[in-house]
Amino acid sequence: MQIFLDTAKIDEIRKLAPTGVVDGVTTNPSLLAKAGCKDIKGAIKEICSLVKEPVSVEVIGTMADQMIKEAREYSSWKLNTAIKIPMTEEGLKAVSVLSKEGIKTNVTLIFSTSQGLLAAKAGATFVSPFVGRLDDISHNGLEVVRDLAHIFKIYGINTRIIAASIRHPIHVVESAKAGAHIATVPTKVLESMFRHPLTDIGIEKFLSDWKGLQESK
Ligand code: G3P
């Protein structure tokens, strides 16, 4: 399974990219605002230089023609991007046009299997079920990931599932088990996945034993 970072903070991406575990990045208007990005093109260009998979950049328009216009503008940058389109009827009209033009799309704000299925049918490159936000309202977010993975497998659908709205490492592991192709993970969650207290204790013990051996020479 691939791991994307769910952030627009370039320093965080720059710090974690050398670990070799970050395949891509997803942004959205909230994340760009949080990162204080004013030069969106410059920020996306720099992020694209740090990862190999398409970087998601989201449209603001709500009508298909507005979304298509924005998507064409982003794709004129000639960067490795996927255009994030909200899961609405208008959004899918845009996806249908853009997919025929070879523009990659990531249909976002997916909260049900039926929405994910329609987005894939419209030609989405990626679909993003929001696991955490579903769990927040007592639904099972992972169920949507599992069902979509099952359906896509049966019909040989190439759309890739990005488990999004990830809140903790167990969401990542369970998304992998449910068949998500990708999990897009906030920096804090990814950093916590590197650590285990027994690893720290183990390192400390090896070092102190080694030190003891040197001192006994
Ligand atoms: O990738 C979607 C993500 O940015 C939303 O996450 O934590 O706001 O539900 P969250």
Residues whose N, C-alpha, C, O or C-beta is under 5 A from the ligand:
A	BS01	G3P	D6 G132 R133 A164 S165 T184
